[in-house]
Amino acid sequence: MTRFLQWTWPRGESYRDAMLTRLSGGSMLVALILGCGTWLACGPRLRHDDKPPPASEIPSAKIGVEVDPSKLDASHKLAADGQFKVTGLFFKNGESQDATVNVTLSQKDGATFRNYVLDLGTVKGAAAKIDMWDDGTLTIIVPDKDDPVPGFETSNKNIKAVAVEFPGATEPSTCYFGKDIVDMQIRFALCDLGGGKPPTVHFVDAQPDAPSATAPAAGAAAAPAAAAPAAQAPAAPAK
């Protein structure tokens, strides 16, 4: 279970200078998120020879989960640290590439928390096109090299994000969610937005609950609040 906290975005503010408020148990934390230029990666930009293929050439993601049923608990979650594979997310030359997701469990206050991190080294040279929860599309390009630093691009000029408190993290991470909830009740998430490092690719525990005016319960991915204006995504890098 991962704790999610809804960000609200002041109307008329841009991604580069907007102040975000985080509500948590009655307390309020104000944070500043800076844009990095319409590609979301704040690390090295894609080189000219890493230019992504046109979005029309990348199949839309239809995520499937491959996991050993004997390793699941009664809630259909991994009962211990381990791995599973996702299919239909990343493609290379039109063919689906198996992506490995590493899972670590931790305990706090009697509850089990799971951290799902996608190993980008298993999808080097591949690309993904994912429908996101704000009806936009996220494109991911993974360079074909060791320790790849991927590039990310959004179809929407503004994106909706929430703060996620991952197990063991010292501060919340700002995440942008995929639209679909897949097997094991998880959903795609692009996290660590607005920081000095490239965003990271995760899955998170999710529940298909209706939107709520309060912060989501632990383990439930928040649905986008209709009244909250979205964060503005950055502009494409110069070639």
Buried (B, 14 or more C-beta within 10 A) or exposed (E): BBBBBBBBBEEEBEBBEBEBBBBBEEEEEEBEBEBBBBBBBBEEBBEEEBEBEEEEEBBEBEBEBEBEEEBBEEEEBBEEEBBBBBBBBBBBEEEBBEBBBBBBBEEEEEEBBBBBBBEBEBBBBBBBBBBBBBEBBBBBBBBEEEEBBBBBBBBBEBBBBBBBBBBEEEEBBBBBBBBBBBEBBBBBBBBBBBBEEBBBBBBBBBBEEEEEEEBBEBBBBBBBBEEBBBBBBBEEBEE
